[in-house]
Amino acid sequence: MERVFIVEDSALVRGRIIAMLMSLKGVDIIGISDTIKEAASSIRLNNPDTVILDIRLNDGNGIDLLQQIKDATPCTKVIMLTNYNIPLYEKRCKELGADYFFDKSKDFEKLLDVITGE
């Protein structure tokens, strides 16, 4: 069972991610958050296998949360999913240990491949 935590501030995008993941067998959404503060504590408590993480959140920068996740649990797979497909952001996320960096507008479906291991 793949345990997934979603960190996304857009209700529309969150809903789309949830619908996609719920269609998969062997995937358990163990948490959803729209803030860095809430996500950081929930991720520490729940220890997900995978985190889907937006870069820009209402209360800060998802890149900071990425660093916290990878410092605490380097084996946690982190998928950055953003509208800010900027090479500098991608480079920084990769440096901090992001496993994937996807553009919401064109790479959304790749989430399924990564989660299912295809």
KETI-429594 format. One line per 8 residues: number of its first residue (from 1); their letters; for each residue x, y, z of C-alpha. Coordinates in nm, 3 decimals, decimal comma. Layout:
<rs>
NUM> a> X:Y:Z ~ ...
</rs>
This chain:
<rs>
1> mervfive> 0,000:0,000:0,000 ~ 0,146:0,335:-0,110 ~ 0,077:0,597:0,159 ~ 0,042:0,944:0,003 ~ 0,022:1,289:0,161 ~ -0,098:1,586:-0,049 ~ 0,014:1,945:0,016 ~ -0,178:2,177:-0,217
9> dsalvrgr> -0,359:2,505:-0,149 ~ -0,590:2,500:-0,453 ~ -0,912:2,315:-0,375 ~ -0,962:2,243:-0,745 ~ -0,616:2,088:-0,788 ~ -0,648:1,897:-0,458 ~ -0,977:1,754:-0,577 ~ -0,824:1,646:-0,907
17> iiamlmsl> -0,530:1,477:-0,733 ~ -0,760:1,301:-0,487 ~ -0,987:1,176:-0,767 ~ -0,688:1,043:-0,962 ~ -0,538:0,868:-0,661 ~ -0,867:0,719:-0,547 ~ -0,894:0,545:-0,883 ~ -0,576:0,350:-0,808
25> kgvdiigi> -0,563:0,024:-0,616 ~ -0,302:0,008:-0,346 ~ -0,295:0,381:-0,276 ~ -0,397:0,528:0,058 ~ -0,429:0,906:0,094 ~ -0,317:0,948:0,454 ~ -0,330:1,326:0,473 ~ -0,414:1,647:0,297
33> sdtikeaa> -0,300:1,996:0,388 ~ -0,307:2,342:0,238 ~ -0,047:2,495:0,472 ~ 0,319:2,430:0,539 ~ 0,281:2,438:0,916 ~ 0,003:2,180:0,924 ~ 0,169:1,965:0,659 ~ 0,506:1,958:0,838
41> ssirlnnp> 0,359:1,825:1,162 ~ 0,124:1,580:0,989 ~ 0,400:1,442:0,768 ~ 0,624:1,387:1,072 ~ 0,341:1,203:1,251 ~ 0,217:0,994:0,958 ~ 0,543:0,913:0,777 ~ 0,405:0,886:0,421
49> dtvildir> 0,580:0,697:0,142 ~ 0,512:0,982:-0,102 ~ 0,438:1,353:-0,068 ~ 0,284:1,552:-0,351 ~ 0,395:1,909:-0,284 ~ 0,314:2,244:-0,441 ~ 0,584:2,513:-0,440 ~ 0,367:2,812:-0,361
57> lndgngid> 0,136:2,779:-0,063 ~ -0,070:3,036:0,125 ~ 0,163:3,040:0,424 ~ 0,500:3,004:0,255 ~ 0,726:2,820:0,018 ~ 0,695:2,448:-0,046 ~ 1,068:2,433:-0,117 ~ 1,128:2,497:0,253
65> llqqikda> 0,896:2,209:0,338 ~ 1,077:1,989:0,086 ~ 1,400:2,053:0,272 ~ 1,238:1,967:0,607 ~ 1,095:1,642:0,468 ~ 1,422:1,530:0,311 ~ 1,624:1,625:0,622 ~ 1,393:1,422:0,848
73> tpctkvim> 1,310:1,128:0,618 ~ 1,533:1,116:0,309 ~ 1,359:0,802:0,178 ~ 1,023:0,978:0,146 ~ 0,948:1,027:-0,224 ~ 0,861:1,391:-0,294 ~ 0,686:1,496:-0,612 ~ 0,690:1,870:-0,672
81> ltnynipl> 0,377:1,967:-0,866 ~ 0,367:2,334:-0,959 ~ 0,252:2,606:-1,194 ~ 0,597:2,762:-1,153 ~ 0,791:2,552:-1,402 ~ 1,100:2,770:-1,371 ~ 1,442:2,609:-1,428 ~ 1,583:2,775:-1,115
89> yekrckel> 1,303:2,625:-0,902 ~ 1,350:2,284:-1,059 ~ 1,726:2,298:-1,002 ~ 1,681:2,397:-0,636 ~ 1,421:2,127:-0,574 ~ 1,647:1,862:-0,728 ~ 1,939:1,986:-0,514 ~ 1,724:1,944:-0,203
97> gadyffdk> 1,625:1,592:-0,301 ~ 1,296:1,622:-0,488 ~ 1,241:1,298:-0,673 ~ 1,022:1,454:-0,944 ~ 0,935:1,805:-1,063 ~ 0,615:1,828:-1,266 ~ 0,435:2,119:-1,431 ~ 0,064:2,113:-1,341
105> skdfekll> -0,035:2,232:-1,687 ~ 0,137:1,957:-1,885 ~ 0,268:1,682:-1,655 ~ -0,032:1,619:-1,429 ~ -0,096:1,268:-1,559 ~ 0,263:1,167:-1,481 ~ 0,160:1,153:-1,115 ~ -0,017:0,825:-1,183
113> dvitge> 0,291:0,672:-1,343 ~ 0,511:0,772:-1,050 ~ 0,267:0,656:-0,784 ~ 0,207:0,321:-0,952 ~ 0,575:0,274:-1,037 ~ 0,520:0,252:-1,414
</rs>
